[in-house]
Amino acid sequence: MHKIDIELIEMTLDVMKYAIGRISATEHHIGKPKKSEELKALVGETITENGIGGEYAFNLWKEHLSKANVPVDHPRNLAFVPASPTRAAIMFDLVTSASSIHGAYWMEGAGGIFCENEAMQWIVSLTGLPKGAFGVFTSGGTAANLSAIVTAREYWRRDDTYKREKGLIITSIGAHSSIKAMAKVADVDILLVDTEEKLTGQSLKETIENLTFHQRKRLFAVVATGGTTNAGIIDDLDGIAEVCQSEKLWFHVDAAYGGGALAADSVRPLFKGIEKADSITIDPHKWMFSPYDCGAVIYKHPELAKEAHSQQGSYLDIFKDEGAHGFNPTDYQIQLTRRVRGLPLWFSLATHGTDRYKQSVERGIELAKIAGRMIESDPNLELVREPSLSCVLYRRKGWKPEDYTHWTYENHRKGFALVTPTKWKNGDTFETVSRFCFINPDTTEKDIQMILDSMA
């Protein structure tokens, strides 16, 4: 398996040809999933005692398996939070894998970690956090949020009063699903403020005042959102920061989706207060045009994260020896083994410069405004709320939930677009509506208009 022969060389050329075609293509098909049974019927047994051969396996991928995926960078994939990695970032993802770098410790991965840290320094500079703040790349928002909250909890438990207490955090119902998921993993309770709109400092203060004595004792952190996934809403970060400071609570901002907008001058003032956070989550694989998987967690005081996450073991001692001094990413988040997932972002930033990033983020915001105007001019459509960041919520007048679902699947079946419904809290009920999320600067006004016209 590990020898070099002519078959390996030919296979390498085939793979590179495929990669070049994918990177240089100006149009991609929107694939659609098939049932596992259908895929099995198409490709047969792929894992056998003697192998089926690289060429045959690769042809199965190209002819059948690759077409059962939806490219996240398709200009009419506006569902969930899509992605649009730059071609430079995709190319360097190949280099990252081919380089076989273990990115946990400086001793093994100094060159790669140096590049990651250059990219991280730029991200940290966008937040306005004070000198000394720094971060590390993670697999995504869930791992970043979990790493931050574990750090917060361990810091809280420095006080022996709380050693045996199960922690409690506060966030809003508009927070990302990963907040609930990571709270379950960290074994902390979560209290949800009942608002999908902006969580304010005042409502947070009132929520805290209504806690029982024991709940208040267990409360150690607040999670605000810097751009909700559902609607792009930015919480009252400044007001929340003031409450956290007065109540001595850890202030975490989940800006996994919206954090990219920190690069956009047009909306940067909306994030006022983020510079007061104790920790921040940002996903470069969303609005910073990096390939999956690339999240980031940033700390105002990284040494607190190191206290919480640094792993100990006789086999790890050498990494902390005098001869291995340097930044060890594993010390600041939950993973030990990690790839240098920030390398593609570094190469893309180095290639294009930060101004191009600003322009591309601004384009997503502009597309949301354009879509909003198109919706307002269509008699069959109406906005649910004003576009925020790059998210647009709108309804098709007269449609029921099943109409949105049918429309989504029909467009997907045709290979035309992927736009999915969501729910929005309207009074005491949740209304099914449609939603755009613009990330890809290659999405055109024509793309938007064609999608809207398909609702006629």
C-alpha positions as CSV (number, residue, x, y, z in Angstrom):
1,M,0.0,0.0,0.0
2,H,2.9,2.4,0.7
3,K,5.2,1.7,-2.2
4,I,5.7,4.0,-5.2
5,D,5.0,2.5,-8.6
6,I,3.6,3.5,-12.0
7,E,0.1,2.7,-10.9
8,L,0.4,5.2,-8.0
9,I,1.8,7.9,-10.3
10,E,-1.0,7.4,-12.8
11,M,-3.6,7.5,-10.0
12,T,-2.0,10.7,-8.7
13,L,-2.3,12.3,-12.1
14,D,-5.9,11.3,-12.4
15,V,-6.7,12.8,-9.0
16,M,-4.9,16.0,-9.8
17,K,-6.8,16.2,-13.1
18,Y,-10.1,15.9,-11.2
19,A,-9.0,18.5,-8.7
20,I,-7.9,20.9,-11.4
21,G,-11.3,20.4,-13.2
22,R,-13.2,21.0,-10.0
23,I,-11.2,24.1,-9.0
24,S,-11.3,25.7,-12.5
25,A,-14.9,25.0,-13.4
26,T,-17.2,28.0,-13.6
27,E,-20.4,25.9,-13.3
28,H,-21.3,23.0,-11.1
29,H,-24.3,20.7,-11.0
30,I,-26.4,20.6,-7.8
31,G,-26.4,16.9,-7.0
32,K,-29.1,15.2,-5.0
33,P,-29.0,12.4,-2.5
34,K,-30.0,8.9,-3.3
35,K,-31.0,6.2,-0.9
36,S,-28.2,4.0,0.4
37,E,-29.8,1.0,-1.4
38,E,-29.7,2.9,-4.8
39,L,-26.1,3.8,-4.4
40,K,-25.2,0.2,-3.5
41,A,-27.0,-1.0,-6.6
42,L,-24.9,1.5,-8.7
43,V,-21.5,0.8,-7.3
44,G,-21.7,-2.7,-5.8
45,E,-19.2,-3.9,-3.2
46,T,-16.3,-1.4,-2.8
47,I,-14.5,-2.9,0.2
48,T,-13.3,-6.4,-0.7
49,E,-10.4,-8.7,0.4
50,N,-8.3,-7.9,-2.7
51,G,-9.5,-4.4,-3.4
52,I,-11.2,-3.2,-6.6
53,G,-8.3,-1.0,-7.8
54,G,-7.8,2.7,-7.6
55,E,-8.9,3.5,-11.1
56,Y,-12.2,1.6,-10.8
57,A,-12.9,3.1,-7.4
58,F,-12.2,6.6,-8.6
59,N,-14.5,6.1,-11.6
60,L,-17.3,5.0,-9.3
61,W,-16.8,8.2,-7.4
62,K,-16.8,10.4,-10.5
63,E,-19.8,8.7,-12.2
64,H,-22.1,8.0,-9.3
65,L,-21.0,8.9,-5.7
66,S,-19.9,12.5,-6.4
67,K,-23.3,13.3,-8.0
68,A,-25.1,12.3,-4.8
69,N,-23.8,15.4,-3.0
70,V,-24.8,19.1,-3.0
71,P,-21.8,21.4,-3.5
72,V,-21.8,24.0,-0.8
73,D,-20.3,26.5,-3.1
74,H,-23.0,26.4,-5.8
75,P,-24.3,29.9,-6.4
76,R,-27.9,28.8,-6.0
77,N,-27.2,26.8,-2.8
78,L,-28.7,29.4,-0.4
79,A,-29.8,26.9,2.3
80,F,-28.6,26.7,5.9
81,V,-25.2,28.5,6.0
82,P,-23.5,27.5,2.8
83,A,-19.8,28.0,2.0
84,S,-17.7,29.4,-0.8
85,P,-14.0,28.5,-0.3
86,T,-11.7,30.4,-2.6
87,R,-9.8,28.4,-5.2
88,A,-6.6,29.3,-3.5
89,A,-7.9,27.8,-0.2
90,I,-9.1,24.6,-2.0
91,M,-5.7,24.2,-3.7
92,F,-3.9,24.5,-0.4
93,D,-6.2,22.0,1.3
94,L,-4.6,19.5,-1.1
95,V,-1.1,20.7,0.1
96,T,-2.2,20.5,3.7
97,S,-3.2,16.8,3.3
98,A,-0.2,15.9,1.3
99,S,2.1,17.5,3.9
100,S,1.0,15.1,6.6
101,I,1.4,17.6,9.5
102,H,0.3,16.8,13.0
103,G,-0.9,20.2,14.2
104,A,-1.1,19.6,17.9
105,Y,2.3,20.7,19.0
106,W,4.9,23.2,17.8
107,M,7.6,20.5,17.9
108,E,6.0,18.6,15.0
109,G,4.1,21.3,13.2
110,A,6.0,24.6,13.7
111,G,5.8,25.7,10.0
112,G,2.1,24.9,9.7
113,I,1.2,26.3,13.1
114,F,3.1,29.5,12.3
115,C,0.9,30.0,9.2
116,E,-2.2,29.3,11.1
117,N,-1.2,31.8,13.7
118,E,-0.6,34.5,11.0
119,A,-4.2,34.0,9.9
120,M,-5.5,33.8,13.4
121,Q,-3.8,37.2,14.2
122,W,-5.9,38.8,11.5
123,I,-9.1,37.3,12.8
124,V,-8.4,38.4,16.3
125,S,-7.6,41.9,15.0
126,L,-11.2,42.1,13.6
127,T,-12.7,41.5,17.0
128,G,-11.0,44.5,18.8
129,L,-10.0,42.3,21.7
130,P,-7.2,43.7,23.8
131,K,-3.5,42.8,23.4
132,G,-2.7,39.3,24.5
133,A,-6.0,37.8,23.1
134,F,-5.5,34.9,20.8
135,G,-7.2,31.8,19.5
136,V,-6.9,28.4,17.8
137,F,-8.5,26.7,14.9
138,T,-11.1,24.0,15.7
139,S,-13.2,21.6,13.6
140,G,-16.2,24.0,13.7
141,G,-18.5,26.0,15.9
142,T,-19.7,23.2,18.2
143,A,-16.1,22.3,19.1
144,A,-15.2,26.0,19.5
145,N,-18.3,26.7,21.7
146,L,-17.6,23.6,23.8
147,S,-13.9,24.6,24.3
148,A,-14.9,28.1,25.4
149,I,-17.6,26.9,27.9
150,V,-15.4,24.3,29.4
151,T,-12.7,27.0,29.9
152,A,-15.4,29.2,31.5
153,R,-16.6,26.5,33.8
154,E,-13.1,25.5,34.9
155,Y,-12.3,29.2,35.6
156,W,-15.6,29.4,37.6
157,R,-14.7,26.3,39.6
158,R,-11.4,27.8,40.8
159,D,-13.7,28.9,43.7
160,D,-14.2,25.8,45.8
161,T,-17.8,27.0,46.5
162,Y,-18.7,25.8,43.0
163,K,-16.7,22.6,42.8
164,R,-19.7,20.4,43.3
165,E,-22.2,22.6,41.5
166,K,-23.6,21.8,38.1
167,G,-23.1,24.9,36.1
168,L,-25.8,27.0,34.4
169,I,-25.6,29.2,31.3
170,I,-28.0,31.6,29.7
171,T,-28.7,32.2,26.0
172,S,-31.7,32.9,23.8
173,I,-33.9,30.6,21.7
174,G,-32.3,32.3,18.7
175,A,-28.9,30.8,19.6
176,H,-27.5,28.1,17.3
177,S,-28.4,24.4,18.0
178,S,-24.7,23.8,18.9
179,I,-25.1,25.7,22.1
180,K,-27.6,23.1,23.4
181,A,-25.5,20.3,22.0
182,M,-22.3,21.5,23.7
183,A,-24.1,22.2,26.9
184,K,-25.2,18.5,27.0
185,V,-21.6,17.4,26.4
186,A,-20.2,19.7,29.0
187,D,-23.0,18.6,31.4
188,V,-24.2,22.1,32.2
189,D,-27.8,23.3,32.3
190,I,-29.0,25.9,29.9
191,L,-31.7,28.6,30.4
192,L,-33.3,30.0,27.2
193,V,-34.6,33.6,27.0
194,D,-37.7,33.4,24.9
195,T,-36.8,35.7,22.0
196,E,-35.7,35.1,18.4
197,E,-35.1,38.8,18.1
198,K,-32.1,40.6,19.6
199,L,-31.2,39.5,23.1
200,T,-30.8,42.7,25.1
201,G,-28.8,43.5,28.2
202,Q,-32.1,44.6,29.9
203,S,-33.8,41.3,29.2
204,L,-30.7,39.4,30.4
205,K,-30.7,41.4,33.5
206,E,-34.4,40.7,34.2
207,T,-33.8,37.0,33.5
208,I,-31.0,36.9,36.1
209,E,-33.2,38.8,38.6
210,N,-35.9,36.2,38.3
211,L,-33.5,33.2,39.0
212,T,-33.9,31.3,42.2
213,F,-31.0,31.6,44.7
214,H,-29.6,28.2,43.7
215,Q,-29.9,29.0,40.0
216,R,-28.0,32.2,40.5
217,K,-25.3,30.4,42.4
218,R,-24.9,27.9,39.5
219,L,-24.9,30.6,36.7
220,F,-21.4,31.1,35.4
221,A,-21.7,32.2,31.7
222,V,-23.9,33.9,29.1
223,V,-23.8,33.1,25.4
224,A,-24.7,35.9,23.1
225,T,-25.0,35.5,19.3
226,G,-23.1,37.6,16.8
227,G,-25.4,36.9,13.8
228,T,-28.1,34.2,14.4
229,T,-28.1,31.4,11.9
230,N,-31.8,31.7,11.3
231,A,-32.0,35.4,10.6
232,G,-28.6,37.1,11.0
233,I,-29.6,38.9,14.1
234,I,-26.8,40.4,16.3
235,D,-27.5,40.5,20.0
236,D,-27.0,43.6,22.1
237,L,-23.4,42.7,22.7
238,D,-22.5,45.9,24.5
239,G,-25.5,45.7,26.9
240,I,-24.9,42.0,27.6
241,A,-21.2,42.7,28.2
242,E,-22.1,45.3,30.9
243,V,-24.5,42.9,32.7
244,C,-21.8,40.1,32.6
245,Q,-19.2,42.4,34.0
246,S,-21.5,43.6,36.8
247,E,-22.6,40.0,37.6
248,K,-19.1,38.5,37.2
249,L,-20.2,36.1,34.5
250,W,-18.2,34.8,31.6
251,F,-19.2,36.5,28.4
252,H,-19.1,34.2,25.3
253,V,-20.1,35.4,21.8
254,D,-21.0,32.7,19.2
255,A,-20.3,34.4,15.9
256,A,-19.7,31.2,14.0
257,Y,-21.8,32.5,11.1
258,G,-21.7,36.2,11.6
259,G,-18.1,36.6,12.6
260,G,-17.0,37.0,9.0
261,A,-19.0,40.2,8.9
262,L,-16.5,41.8,11.3
263,A,-14.4,42.4,8.1
264,A,-17.2,44.5,6.6
265,D,-17.1,48.2,7.4
266,S,-20.8,48.6,6.6
267,V,-21.9,46.4,9.5
268,R,-18.9,46.4,11.9
269,P,-20.6,48.9,14.3
270,L,-23.4,46.4,14.9
271,F,-20.9,44.2,16.7
272,K,-20.1,46.9,19.3
273,G,-19.3,45.2,22.6
274,I,-17.7,42.0,21.1
275,E,-14.4,43.4,22.1
276,K,-15.5,42.9,25.7
277,A,-16.1,39.2,25.3
278,D,-14.1,36.6,27.3
279,S,-14.3,34.2,24.3
280,I,-15.6,34.3,20.7
281,T,-16.4,31.6,18.2
282,I,-15.9,32.3,14.4
283,D,-16.2,29.7,11.6
284,P,-13.8,30.6,8.7
285,H,-15.4,27.8,6.7
286,K,-18.5,29.9,6.6
287,W,-18.0,33.6,5.8
288,M,-14.2,33.6,5.5
289,F,-14.1,31.4,2.4
290,S,-12.1,28.5,3.9
291,P,-12.9,24.8,3.1
292,Y,-14.5,22.5,5.7
293,D,-13.6,21.9,8.5
294,C,-12.3,25.1,9.9
295,G,-13.7,26.8,13.0
296,A,-12.0,29.1,15.5
297,V,-12.2,29.9,19.2
298,I,-10.6,33.1,20.5
299,Y,-9.9,34.0,24.2
300,K,-9.3,37.3,25.8
301,H,-7.0,35.4,28.3
302,P,-5.7,32.4,26.5
303,E,-3.8,31.2,29.6
304,L,-7.2,30.3,31.1
305,A,-7.9,28.0,28.2
306,K,-4.5,26.4,28.6
307,E,-5.3,25.7,32.3
308,A,-8.5,24.0,31.2
309,H,-7.4,22.0,28.2
310,S,-3.7,21.2,28.4
311,Q,-3.3,17.4,28.4
312,Q,-0.8,15.6,30.6
313,G,1.0,12.3,29.9
314,S,4.5,11.0,30.0
315,Y,4.4,10.5,26.2
316,L,3.6,14.2,25.9
317,D,6.3,15.6,28.1
318,I,8.8,16.0,25.2
319,F,6.4,18.5,23.5
320,K,6.8,20.8,26.5
321,D,10.5,20.5,26.8
322,E,12.9,23.4,26.3
323,G,13.7,22.1,22.8
324,A,10.1,22.2,21.7
325,H,9.0,25.7,22.8
326,G,6.4,27.3,20.8
327,F,2.6,27.6,20.4
328,N,0.8,24.3,21.0
329,P,-2.7,24.5,19.6
330,T,-3.9,21.4,21.5
331,D,-3.5,23.3,24.8
332,Y,-6.4,25.7,24.0
333,Q,-9.3,23.5,22.8
334,I,-10.7,20.0,23.4
335,Q,-8.8,18.1,20.7
336,L,-5.4,16.6,21.0
337,T,-5.0,15.2,17.5
338,R,-5.6,17.9,14.9
339,R,-4.8,18.7,11.3
340,V,-3.5,22.2,10.5
341,R,-6.9,23.2,9.3
342,G,-6.0,27.0,9.3
343,L,-3.4,26.5,6.5
344,P,-5.8,26.9,3.6
345,L,-7.1,30.1,5.1
346,W,-3.6,31.4,5.5
347,F,-2.7,30.7,1.9
348,S,-5.9,32.4,0.6
349,L,-5.3,35.5,2.8
350,A,-1.7,35.6,1.7
351,T,-2.7,35.2,-1.9
352,H,-5.5,37.7,-2.1
353,G,-5.0,40.1,0.8
354,T,-7.5,41.2,3.4
355,D,-9.2,43.8,1.2
356,R,-10.5,41.2,-1.2
357,Y,-12.0,39.4,1.8
358,K,-13.7,42.6,2.9
359,Q,-15.2,43.1,-0.6
360,S,-16.5,39.5,-0.8
361,V,-18.2,39.7,2.6
362,E,-19.7,43.0,1.7
363,R,-21.1,41.4,-1.5
364,G,-23.1,38.9,0.6
365,I,-24.6,41.7,2.6
366,E,-25.4,43.5,-0.7
367,L,-27.1,40.4,-2.1
368,A,-29.4,40.2,0.9
369,K,-30.5,43.8,0.4
370,I,-31.0,43.2,-3.3
371,A,-33.1,40.1,-2.6
372,G,-35.1,42.1,0.0
373,R,-36.0,44.7,-2.7
374,M,-37.0,42.0,-5.2
375,I,-39.3,40.4,-2.6
376,E,-40.9,43.7,-1.7
377,S,-41.6,44.4,-5.4
378,D,-43.3,41.0,-5.9
379,P,-47.0,41.0,-5.2
380,N,-46.9,37.3,-4.2
381,L,-44.1,37.7,-1.7
382,E,-43.4,39.6,1.5
383,L,-40.5,40.0,3.9
384,V,-40.9,38.5,7.3
385,R,-38.4,41.0,8.7
386,E,-35.7,43.3,7.2
387,P,-32.7,41.4,5.9
388,S,-29.9,41.2,8.5
389,L,-26.3,40.5,7.6
390,S,-26.7,38.1,4.7
391,C,-29.9,36.4,5.8
392,V,-33.4,37.0,4.3
393,L,-36.6,35.6,5.7
394,Y,-39.7,35.9,3.4
395,R,-43.0,34.3,2.9
396,R,-45.0,33.3,-0.2
397,K,-48.5,34.6,0.4
398,G,-51.1,31.9,0.8
399,W,-48.6,29.0,1.2
400,K,-48.9,26.4,3.9
401,P,-45.8,24.5,5.4
402,E,-46.2,21.6,2.9
403,D,-46.0,24.1,0.0
404,Y,-42.6,25.3,1.0
405,T,-41.4,21.7,1.5
406,H,-42.7,20.6,-1.9
407,W,-41.1,23.7,-3.6
408,T,-37.8,22.9,-2.0
409,Y,-37.7,19.3,-3.1
410,E,-39.0,20.1,-6.6
411,N,-36.2,22.7,-7.2
412,H,-33.6,20.3,-5.8
413,R,-34.9,17.4,-7.9
414,K,-34.5,19.6,-11.0
415,G,-30.9,20.4,-10.0
416,F,-31.9,24.1,-10.1
417,A,-31.4,25.4,-6.5
418,L,-31.4,24.4,-2.9
419,V,-33.4,26.9,-0.7
420,T,-34.9,25.4,2.4
421,P,-37.7,26.6,4.7
422,T,-37.3,27.5,8.3
423,K,-39.6,28.5,11.2
424,W,-40.0,32.0,12.6
425,K,-41.7,32.7,16.0
426,N,-44.8,34.8,15.2
427,G,-46.4,35.6,18.5
428,D,-47.0,32.3,20.3
429,T,-46.7,30.2,17.2
430,F,-43.9,29.3,14.8
431,E,-44.6,30.1,11.1
432,T,-43.0,28.2,8.3
433,V,-41.2,30.7,5.9
434,S,-38.5,30.6,3.3
435,R,-34.9,31.7,3.9
436,F,-31.9,32.9,1.9
437,C,-28.4,32.9,3.3
438,F,-25.8,34.6,0.9
439,I,-22.2,33.6,1.3
440,N,-21.0,33.1,-2.3
441,P,-20.1,36.3,-4.1
442,D,-20.7,34.5,-7.4
443,T,-24.4,34.4,-6.7
444,T,-26.1,36.8,-9.2
445,E,-29.2,38.9,-9.2
446,K,-30.5,36.7,-12.0
447,D,-30.0,33.6,-9.7
448,I,-32.1,35.3,-7.0
449,Q,-34.8,36.4,-9.5
450,M,-35.1,32.9,-11.0
451,I,-35.5,31.4,-7.5
452,L,-38.2,33.9,-6.6
453,D,-40.0,33.4,-10.0
454,S,-40.2,29.7,-9.3
455,M,-42.6,30.5,-6.4
456,A,-45.1,32.0,-8.8
